Each structure stands twice: as structure tokens, then as C-alpha cells.
Amino acid sequence: MIDQKWTGVRERVMRLGTEPASGEVFGAGGHGWALEEPLTQDELAALEGQTGASLPEEYRTFLTRVGAGGAGPAYGVFPVRLVQGRWRWEGDGADMADLSLLAEPFPEQGPDPEALDTLLAERPEEEAFEETEDFDDAIEAWDERWDALMFAPERTAGAIVICHLGCAQREWLIISGSHRGTVWSDRRVDDADLVPLLDDAGRPVTFARWYLGWLEKAERTVLSADPAGPAR
């Protein structure tokens, strides 16, 4: 059962935070190995009722068995919290997700490739301008066109931001649609579209595999660096 995936996970994470080499894991300084308290079943029901979306099973059981966010891949899993009577995810870029569109299916494809290629080809180059101010105006206008194409709310309908990796790079969890339950990489800051995370066999990475894969790697990093080893 899915619940069994999370057996002992909260304890494993908290234990890593007490190890001398815990700071060797990328992003540990951001999440500090802290985990939010798990949601109650009533809180989970309220969250889903307010958003109008049923969360993927691996993620919803994580919320009730491990924590409502905290220590995890990169700088941690964005916590979901009740703030002034409204549920919301918090973190660097969490507000990029339009929660009113959470029940809508995540798009099967991104922006039209031809339109994207055309826009990239028209990106202003600084050396083509004699005056810096003229280039600044041109690139600002181009950025507005880029944002309108790539950052339209509909592009990420049915998805939430779950973590950031720094340098405006983030990862999303798909909540609704045919890609439900999978994690996608967002490199739009580098002029690329969202793409699904894939394992070594080319299969989409689900939330549990994303989180547990991070935990297993973190344990190898921390415990191999600790002279005391994993035994206690």
C-alpha cells in the first residue's frame, strides 16, 4: 500500500538532521532538516475541498504521514499551511501556481514550438544596439512577450510548485490530468519549457520516488561521511 512507503520516513529524516555531516546535503541549510507537522484527515479534507482538487495519493499520504512540507529535495518541500482561513503553499515561487486552476488538467503540451522558436530568434542582442538604453527597452519588451507565452497561468494549470533549486529553477507536482502525480522540472528562466523528470529507464518520476530517492541519496552522503557509520 502507498501508506507503507512512508513508514519510518519522518524518523529517518529527523535522524539525518542530528548527524555531524548533515550539512553535506545540498539545500540542507535552507530546510534545516525540519519537517512540518503532518496534516490531520480533517485538514486534508479541508485543503482538497477548498482547492476543488483531489491530491495525488502519494502526496496526500505524505502530507498525513510524514509532514506538510519541510526537509526534502533541494531546499525542501514547500509547506502547505492555513493562513487567515485559506490554504496555500509557501516558498520561493509557490505563488506562481494559480490555485483556482488546480482542478483543471495540466496541459498535454506547452507553447507552440514554432511560436517559441520564432520568439527566441527575435531576442535582442546587446551588440546590435549603439545605446544601452535602447537595448534595455528592447529586451524589456521582449521579456514581456516571453512571459506572456511561457508564464501564462494556463501553462501550469493543475499543478503546484513543490520546491526550488536556486537560480529561479523550480519543480512542480502535477495534481490533475494525465500526468497526475508526476514531478516536472521548470527551467523557463533558461529559455526552456517545463519537462517531466525521468528516471534512468526513461519513466516519469512520481512524487514518492522523487522524495524517497532524495532521502536514500542523502543517507548515503551523510552516513558515509560519518565515522560512526549508520549503526547506533
Summary of the structure (lengths in Angstrom):
residues: 232
radius of gyration: 20.0
end to end distance: 29.2
largest distance: 67.2
contacts: 669
relative contact order: 0.15
helix: 44%
strand: 15%
